[in-house]
Amino acid sequence: MPVQATLFSYFEVANLPRLLDAIASSSMPAQTRVHVGTYGVSADTSSLIRSSRGGRYAPMFKTLERTAGWERRHLTTREQRLVSRRFSGRVPDEPDLLRLSSAQRTGWGIEIGRRYRDLIRHSRQAGIAVDSWQLEELGNQLVGSQGRAYRQFVRGTLQGITFGRAELGDRERKGWVWSTRRVLRLASLAPDHELTAFWHQLNRASFRLLGEEFPDFVGDPARAARTQADGQRALASGGPVRRALAGRYAAGMTPGYRIGHGYGGNVAGLSRAEVNRWRNGYVAERARLGVAGFAEYHFTHENSRTTAMRDAARAVARGMSML
């Protein structure tokens, strides 16, 4: 892939200077574009990130968690005159959303994505540099008993955030999309009309598709890497669109010291040196198997320690140098 890029995601803004220092001292390959971002848009966060070498600001948005954007649009008076009033109000609560028609559910998803682009557009107009975006996440609801309905809504969100509002000057802009492995394993199924539309929109949206690879740091790291690659393998076994997504797939990891909450990590109480050896073995095998990049997520709580940040950044730099 011609553009080499990595992502560091989810942190408290007070800890951002230490994270940027960790990235700067990681021996990251010079050609790597380093995207950094957490939830919401902030002028201070943007300035700090873009003052670092190769730094690009990529704020993160939610898919299925209610935020302020779900309550109403935030448009200027001029913008309101140019935009249809359809879907202008409060997004229905989740149970009601699931009972709507497919078209209405997708329409509300498109509107949510457009509201995220509204925030990005207004931030840029205010002088805040925003280089990309993250969407977190394609969660396991998309493969549950009501998975089709959730996928329709999220497909709409992907469309809305990618294309924005053309009448307000928004242009197509791809971003970073986080996904659980369970969702990506859907790619091994023969797609019907709905799944085909889902994969096409995900492909249009994704600058990189980030598979959430959060193994326990135990056993053979190479074997763990092969297990965690199942979502990418499912994509690679599909048709042209799914194979294109496999080619944009990046391994999304976590520093490993925030135990529980589905993050895997250092559950066996390894020493710092042992954690680093295990992680380096994992990264080396993922690079050998083939990925479009590496990313790290969740620099809070125990993962916000300076040593955890430095070790995670060095592992990403090591991985990027192998690609």
Secondary structure by P-SEA (a helix, b strand, c coil): ccccbbbbccccccaaaaaaaaaaacccccccccccccccccaaaaaaaaaccbbbbbbbbbccccccccccccccaaaaaacccccccccccaaaaaaccaaaaaaaaaaaaaaaaaaaaaaaaacccccccccccccccccccaaaaaaaaaaaaaaaaacccccccccbbbbbbbbcccccccccccccaaaaaaaaaaaacccbbbccccccccccaaaaaaaaaaaaaaaaaccaaaaaaaaabbbbbccccccccccccccccccaaaaaaaaaaaaaaaaaacccbbbbcccccccccaaaaaaaaaaaaaaaaac
